[in-house]
Amino acid sequence: MTEQPCPFCEIVAGRAPATIVHEWPEAIAIVPLNPVVEGHLLVLPREHVRDFTDYPTVSAATMLCAAELVAGMGAYNLITSKGRPATQSVFHLHLHLVPRAENDGLALPWYSGRSRKAHT
């Protein structure tokens, strides 16, 4: 059985297509294949790191890039996962940057994003 190449390593190496929106020496930002909202981005380290606990210094550098990218741009979620039960589907660290707006209705598992009606 042959192991499939990492899709994000393929993008970083220029062997797979992607819409790159920003590059740093240690990371790149791309538009995901299926963005959940307009402006949704992924920030990927150039080095293959399985998840945010693999190499904390690479994770920290990737987080710094993500923070610089959206600084001053309004409300954002920064989301990453570790392991399949936590919804990780590509085992190369990637940070989702998801722009948010008041009452946008984009649900996270622990908060719906909608205003609650006051009980009278």
HELIX and SHEET records of a PDB file:
HELIX    1   1 PRO A    7  VAL A   12  1                                   6    
HELIX    2   2 PRO A   56  VAL A   70  1                                  15    
HELIX    3   3 ARG A   84  ALA A   86  5                                   3    
SHEET    1   A 5 ILE A  20  GLU A  23  0                                        
SHEET    2   A 5 ALA A  27  ILE A  30 -1                                        
SHEET    3   A 5 LEU A  41  PRO A  45 -1                                        
SHEET    4   A 5 LEU A  95  PRO A  99 -1                                        
SHEET    5   A 5 TYR A  76  ILE A  79 -1                                        
END                                                                             
